[in-house]
Amino acid sequence: MAEAEFSARGVRIARWPRSLTRAGEVRIEDGRLALLTSYGSEIDSAPVKAVRAGRPWFAKADETVAKVNGTRYRLTMDGAGEDDVRDAEQAGRFLAALKRAAGGR
């Protein structure tokens, strides 16, 4: 198995209007995006070419929105605790890794 291209723990994953987990994991590995609960159960996954993600103008710097298999998820990078700058950088790295894994579209 290859090394994960992106992995973040402590991610708050919400599907409007409810939160699914406050300490989940987002992984990009072998061309697939996987959203996992804190226990490692899969919430949803899809090939990265089928995932649409971005940061809406109204979102905080540490939040992104990803559409996976037709379902919108709000991902809040909260793994660093109180460090908002590090959380915002991690959200940016997630979007960059997703773009890289999809072939730079």
Backbone as CSV, one residue per row, in Angstrom:
resi,resn,N_x,N_y,N_z,CA_x,CA_y,CA_z,C_x,C_y,C_z
1,MET,0.852,-1.176,0.000,0.000,0.000,0.000,0.895,1.236,0.000
2,ALA,0.532,2.202,-0.788,1.313,3.437,-0.920,1.056,4.370,0.254
3,GLU,2.008,5.263,0.446,1.868,6.303,1.464,0.716,7.238,1.087
4,ALA,-0.042,7.685,2.075,-1.163,8.597,1.815,-0.631,9.919,1.265
5,GLU,-1.287,10.429,0.224,-0.895,11.709,-0.348,-1.292,12.856,0.567
6,PHE,-2.376,12.649,1.316,-2.819,13.636,2.304,-3.562,12.890,3.390
7,SER,-3.317,13.263,4.622,-4.031,12.675,5.742,-4.161,13.728,6.836
8,ALA,-5.368,13.899,7.330,-5.597,14.858,8.414,-6.527,14.221,9.431
9,ARG,-6.150,14.307,10.676,-6.980,13.788,11.771,-7.547,14.946,12.566
10,GLY,-8.577,14.658,13.326,-9.204,15.703,14.135,-10.065,16.617,13.294
11,VAL,-10.578,16.103,12.178,-11.375,16.905,11.257,-12.853,16.782,11.629
12,ARG,-13.512,17.915,11.753,-14.955,17.914,11.988,-15.631,17.726,10.640
13,ILE,-16.415,16.659,10.486,-17.098,16.350,9.231,-18.593,16.498,9.461
14,ALA,-19.220,17.370,8.676,-20.647,17.631,8.822,-21.335,17.465,7.476
15,ARG,-22.518,16.897,7.512,-23.377,16.820,6.337,-24.601,17.614,6.721
16,TRP,-24.843,18.690,6.000,-25.897,19.613,6.400,-27.175,18.875,6.719
17,PRO,-27.832,19.156,7.805,-27.533,20.148,8.844,-26.860,19.549,10.077
18,ARG,-26.392,18.296,10.035,-25.862,17.698,11.251,-24.403,17.290,11.142
19,SER,-23.758,17.256,12.295,-22.371,16.845,12.364,-22.298,15.323,12.406
20,LEU,-21.374,14.748,11.641,-21.197,13.301,11.634,-20.113,12.871,12.608
21,THR,-19.056,13.655,12.702,-17.993,13.367,13.660,-17.212,14.649,13.931
22,ARG,-16.706,14.762,15.149,-15.904,15.939,15.508,-14.418,15.636,15.476
23,ALA,-14.069,14.379,15.292,-12.653,14.009,15.284,-12.387,12.983,14.190
24,GLY,-12.861,13.269,12.993,-12.723,12.334,11.884,-11.375,12.445,11.200
25,GLU,-11.265,11.717,10.098,-10.025,11.713,9.331,-10.365,11.853,7.852
26,VAL,-9.551,12.630,7.168,-9.670,12.794,5.720,-8.386,12.239,5.123
27,ARG,-8.527,11.304,4.169,-7.355,10.690,3.533,-7.495,10.731,2.025
28,ILE,-6.391,11.051,1.355,-6.289,10.912,-0.086,-5.189,9.890,-0.308
29,GLU,-5.577,8.753,-0.861,-4.638,7.654,-1.028,-5.033,6.835,-2.251
30,ASP,-4.062,6.511,-3.079,-4.283,5.696,-4.279,-5.389,6.253,-5.168
31,GLY,-5.441,7.577,-5.287,-6.417,8.195,-6.174,-7.836,8.242,-5.638
32,ARG,-8.021,8.020,-4.336,-9.349,8.058,-3.725,-9.342,8.972,-2.506
33,LEU,-10.447,9.678,-2.322,-10.668,10.482,-1.120,-11.560,9.662,-0.206
34,ALA,-11.176,9.532,1.044,-11.975,8.807,2.025,-12.232,9.699,3.234
35,LEU,-13.477,9.740,3.670,-13.861,10.430,4.901,-14.146,9.353,5.934
36,LEU,-13.434,9.412,7.055,-13.532,8.369,8.072,-13.969,8.949,9.409
37,THR,-14.662,8.138,10.206,-15.016,8.549,11.556,-13.784,8.427,12.445
38,SER,-13.912,8.847,13.686,-12.795,8.743,14.623,-12.463,7.285,14.934
39,TYR,-13.385,6.373,14.657,-13.149,4.947,14.889,-12.610,4.249,13.648
40,GLY,-12.465,4.969,12.543,-11.939,4.393,11.329,-12.986,3.865,10.365
41,SER,-14.265,3.983,10.715,-15.338,3.557,9.808,-15.458,4.566,8.673
42,GLU,-15.741,4.058,7.498,-15.849,4.933,6.337,-17.208,5.621,6.296
43,ILE,-17.187,6.943,6.188,-18.413,7.724,6.013,-18.760,7.744,4.537
44,ASP,-17.763,8.059,3.702,-17.959,8.125,2.260,-16.592,8.110,1.599
45,SER,-16.536,7.656,0.343,-15.295,7.719,-0.419,-15.638,7.745,-1.897
46,ALA,-14.706,8.260,-2.673,-14.886,8.358,-4.119,-13.534,8.603,-4.766
47,PRO,-13.417,8.291,-6.059,-12.193,8.657,-6.773,-12.035,10.178,-6.773
48,VAL,-10.805,10.647,-6.663,-10.592,12.096,-6.556,-11.095,12.853,-7.778
49,LYS,-11.105,12.228,-8.942,-11.602,12.908,-10.144,-13.100,13.175,-10.066
50,ALA,-13.814,12.441,-9.198,-15.262,12.624,-9.056,-15.618,13.564,-7.901
51,VAL,-14.611,14.026,-7.149,-14.845,14.887,-5.987,-14.668,16.346,-6.387
52,ARG,-15.589,17.180,-5.935,-15.469,18.630,-6.132,-15.291,19.255,-4.753
53,ALA,-14.293,20.106,-4.622,-14.023,20.719,-3.319,-13.566,22.154,-3.502
54,GLY,-13.807,22.941,-2.483,-13.382,24.331,-2.511,-13.654,24.998,-1.180
55,ARG,-13.350,26.265,-1.137,-13.572,27.057,0.063,-14.535,28.185,-0.312
56,PRO,-15.786,28.099,0.133,-16.754,29.159,-0.198,-16.342,30.489,0.424
57,TRP,-16.834,31.565,-0.129,-16.466,32.897,0.358,-16.915,33.127,1.789
58,PHE,-17.968,32.443,2.232,-18.513,32.668,3.572,-17.865,31.775,4.627
59,ALA,-17.021,30.841,4.215,-16.430,29.889,5.157,-15.222,30.494,5.866
60,LYS,-14.932,29.964,7.044,-13.713,30.356,7.757,-12.512,29.788,7.017
61,ALA,-11.351,30.257,7.364,-10.128,29.838,6.669,-9.829,28.355,6.848
62,ASP,-10.301,27.757,7.940,-10.010,26.342,8.182,-11.116,25.410,7.682
63,GLU,-12.097,25.938,6.946,-13.212,25.133,6.451,-13.152,24.961,4.935
64,THR,-13.533,23.775,4.490,-13.700,23.507,3.070,-15.012,22.762,2.890
65,VAL,-15.510,22.765,1.678,-16.715,22.024,1.345,-16.339,21.049,0.240
66,ALA,-16.673,19.768,0.434,-16.383,18.747,-0.570,-17.679,18.050,-0.954
67,LYS,-17.866,17.849,-2.236,-19.027,17.114,-2.731,-18.526,15.736,-3.149
68,VAL,-18.945,14.723,-2.391,-18.508,13.346,-2.599,-19.745,12.501,-2.903
69,ASN,-19.764,11.878,-4.059,-20.909,11.050,-4.471,-22.232,11.808,-4.386
70,GLY,-22.208,13.080,-4.713,-23.424,13.879,-4.722,-23.836,14.428,-3.367
71,THR,-23.080,14.161,-2.325,-23.389,14.640,-0.980,-22.371,15.701,-0.578
72,ARG,-22.872,16.838,-0.081,-21.975,17.914,0.364,-21.573,17.691,1.813
73,TYR,-20.284,17.796,2.058,-19.737,17.680,3.406,-18.965,18.952,3.721
74,ARG,-19.142,19.450,4.927,-18.327,20.572,5.400,-17.214,19.979,6.240
75,LEU,-15.980,20.271,5.875,-14.809,19.746,6.575,-14.127,20.899,7.289
76,THR,-14.020,20.794,8.601,-13.352,21.821,9.394,-12.080,21.218,9.968
77,MET,-10.948,21.718,9.525,-9.654,21.220,9.989,-9.412,21.762,11.386
78,ASP,-9.525,20.896,12.366,-9.422,21.336,13.754,-8.414,20.482,14.514
79,GLY,-7.520,19.828,13.786,-6.581,18.920,14.414,-5.532,19.590,15.265
80,ALA,-5.216,20.838,14.988,-4.149,21.518,15.711,-4.658,22.212,16.976
81,GLY,-5.932,22.047,17.287,-6.462,22.659,18.499,-6.670,24.144,18.361
82,GLU,-5.916,24.913,19.123,-6.096,26.362,19.175,-5.386,27.115,18.056
83,ASP,-4.557,26.439,17.283,-3.738,27.104,16.275,-4.513,27.266,14.966
84,ASP,-5.197,28.409,14.814,-6.027,28.656,13.637,-5.206,28.783,12.353
85,VAL,-4.001,29.300,12.443,-3.156,29.458,11.259,-2.783,28.086,10.710
86,ARG,-2.401,27.178,11.581,-2.045,25.829,11.153,-3.252,25.105,10.567
87,ASP,-4.429,25.324,11.144,-5.656,24.711,10.612,-5.967,25.238,9.215
88,ALA,-5.785,26.537,9.006,-6.032,27.135,7.693,-5.033,26.607,6.660
89,GLU,-3.771,26.441,7.078,-2.757,25.883,6.174,-3.094,24.448,5.809
90,GLN,-3.601,23.698,6.769,-3.969,22.310,6.509,-5.138,22.236,5.523
91,ALA,-6.083,23.143,5.628,-7.201,23.191,4.674,-6.677,23.493,3.279
92,GLY,-5.726,24.394,3.174,-5.112,24.702,1.883,-4.343,23.518,1.319
93,ARG,-3.625,22.794,2.186,-2.899,21.606,1.740,-3.854,20.527,1.258
94,PHE,-5.029,20.401,1.906,-6.042,19.436,1.465,-6.498,19.758,0.046
95,LEU,-6.835,21.015,-0.209,-7.305,21.399,-1.540,-6.204,21.197,-2.588
96,ALA,-4.962,21.530,-2.244,-3.844,21.353,-3.175,-3.592,19.870,-3.451
97,ALA,-3.652,19.027,-2.422,-3.431,17.590,-2.600,-4.528,16.967,-3.444
98,LEU,-5.753,17.420,-3.246,-6.874,16.918,-4.038,-6.685,17.286,-5.512
99,LYS,-6.255,18.506,-5.754,-6.028,18.961,-7.133,-4.872,18.183,-7.769
100,ARG,-3.802,17.984,-7.012,-2.642,17.226,-7.509,-3.030,15.788,-7.834
101,ALA,-3.785,15.143,-6.946,-4.173,13.744,-7.134,-5.123,13.577,-8.315
102,ALA,-5.882,14.619,-8.629,-6.819,14.551,-9.751,-6.142,14.909,-11.065
103,GLY,-4.882,15.205,-11.035,-4.163,15.519,-12.267,-4.082,16.997,-12.564
104,GLY,-4.237,17.830,-11.531,-4.056,19.263,-11.690,-5.153,19.981,-12.433
105,ARG,-6.358,19.453,-12.374,-7.473,20.105,-13.083,-7.855,21.410,-12.485
